[in-house]
Amino acid sequence: MAASAATSGFGAVFAYESAADGFLALGEVLSITPPPKSRDTIEATHMMSDDGYREFIGGLRDGGESSLALNYTEAGSTLLETLFAADVETFRITLAGASTVIFNGIITAFSLDEVVIDDKMAMSLTIKVTGKPTFLAV
């Protein structure tokens, strides 16, 4: 039996692009959900479609949404508030194996998670992709 080629997510980095400094990593990221791509379908059924089955053609593609969970820090919260106030930003996810996903997006949700007496504080972020995301495998 062949050995698995699977890798751990540990070491993945989520970064935003700064005009002055290039890509800067967000701190204390707990989890990253990369944006899933999807595609609409357009019905193209006509009176002579084979055996009465519906036919479809491909429609517009959607870059999806990316989400993150992070430890709450004052500095991180301030940075995310600034990014939330901005329009389109460029983001990069670098996987542990060095492959990357780069996309433009708009932060659509930023929240502090439930604050409880016996756990750390965390925050969540959702980014809507605008345009085509790029996946670069290494």
C-alpha positions in Angstrom: 0.0 0.0 0.0 1.3 3.5 -0.9 2.0 6.0 1.9 -0.4 8.9 2.1 0.6 12.2 0.5 -1.7 14.2 2.8 -0.4 17.2 4.7 -1.4 19.0 7.8 -3.0 22.5 7.7 -0.6 23.6 10.4 1.5 26.5 9.1 -1.0 27.9 6.7 -1.0 31.7 6.4 -3.7 34.2 5.6 -2.4 37.5 4.4 -3.7 40.8 3.0 -1.9 43.0 0.5 -0.5 46.3 1.8 0.4 48.9 -0.9 3.5 49.8 1.1 4.7 46.4 2.4 3.4 43.7 0.1 1.5 40.8 1.7 1.2 40.9 5.5 0.0 37.9 7.5 -2.9 38.2 9.9 -1.9 37.0 13.4 -3.2 34.1 15.4 -5.4 32.5 12.8 -7.1 29.4 14.0 -8.8 28.2 10.9 -9.2 29.2 7.2 -11.9 28.1 4.8 -10.6 28.8 1.3 -13.3 30.1 -1.2 -15.1 27.4 -3.0 -15.8 28.2 -6.7 -19.2 27.5 -8.2 -21.0 27.9 -11.5 -24.5 28.8 -12.4 -26.4 26.7 -15.0 -28.8 28.1 -17.6 -31.6 25.9 -18.8 -31.5 25.4 -22.5 -34.3 22.8 -22.9 -36.2 22.9 -26.2 -39.1 21.0 -27.8 -36.8 18.4 -29.3 -34.5 17.8 -26.3 -33.6 14.1 -26.2 -36.2 11.9 -24.5 -37.8 14.9 -22.7 -34.7 15.6 -20.5 -33.8 19.1 -19.5 -30.6 20.5 -21.0 -28.3 23.0 -19.4 -25.4 25.2 -20.4 -22.8 26.8 -18.2 -23.5 30.2 -16.8 -21.5 32.7 -14.7 -18.9 31.5 -12.2 -18.7 32.7 -8.6 -15.5 32.8 -6.6 -17.4 32.1 -3.4 -16.5 33.2 0.2 -13.6 32.7 2.4 -13.9 32.6 6.2 -11.5 32.7 9.1 -11.5 32.2 12.8 -8.9 34.0 14.8 -7.8 34.5 18.4 -9.0 37.9 19.6 -6.2 40.5 20.1 -6.6 44.2 20.3 -4.2 44.8 17.4 -5.9 42.1 15.2 -9.3 43.6 15.9 -8.2 47.1 15.0 -6.6 45.8 11.8 -9.8 43.9 10.8 -11.9 46.9 11.5 -9.7 48.9 9.1 -10.0 46.2 6.4 -13.7 46.0 7.0 -14.1 49.7 6.3 -12.2 49.4 3.0 -13.6 48.4 -0.4 -11.9 45.6 -2.3 -8.7 44.2 -0.9 -6.3 41.5 -2.2 -5.9 38.4 0.0 -3.6 35.4 -0.1 -3.9 32.0 1.5 -0.6 30.1 1.6 -1.1 26.4 2.4 1.4 24.5 4.5 2.9 23.0 1.3 3.4 26.5 -0.2 0.6 26.4 -2.7 -1.4 29.6 -2.7 -4.9 31.0 -3.4 -4.9 34.7 -4.3 -8.2 36.6 -4.6 -9.7 40.1 -4.4 -12.5 40.3 -1.9 -14.8 42.5 0.2 -15.1 41.8 3.9 -18.8 41.2 4.4 -18.8 40.1 8.1 -16.5 40.7 11.0 -17.5 39.7 14.5 -16.3 39.0 18.0 -17.4 35.5 18.9 -19.2 34.6 22.1 -17.3 35.8 25.2 -17.4 33.1 27.9 -15.9 32.9 31.4 -13.7 29.9 30.8 -12.4 30.1 27.2 -10.3 32.4 25.1 -11.9 35.2 23.1 -12.1 34.8 19.3 -13.3 36.6 16.3 -14.6 35.6 12.8 -14.2 37.1 9.4 -16.1 36.4 6.1 -14.8 37.7 2.7 -16.8 37.6 -0.5 -14.6 37.0 -3.5 -14.9 39.5 -6.4 -13.6 38.3 -9.7 -11.6 35.2 -10.4 -9.5 33.6 -7.6 -6.1 32.2 -8.6 -4.8 28.9 -7.3 -1.1 28.3 -7.7 0.0 24.7 -6.9 3.6 24.1 -5.9 
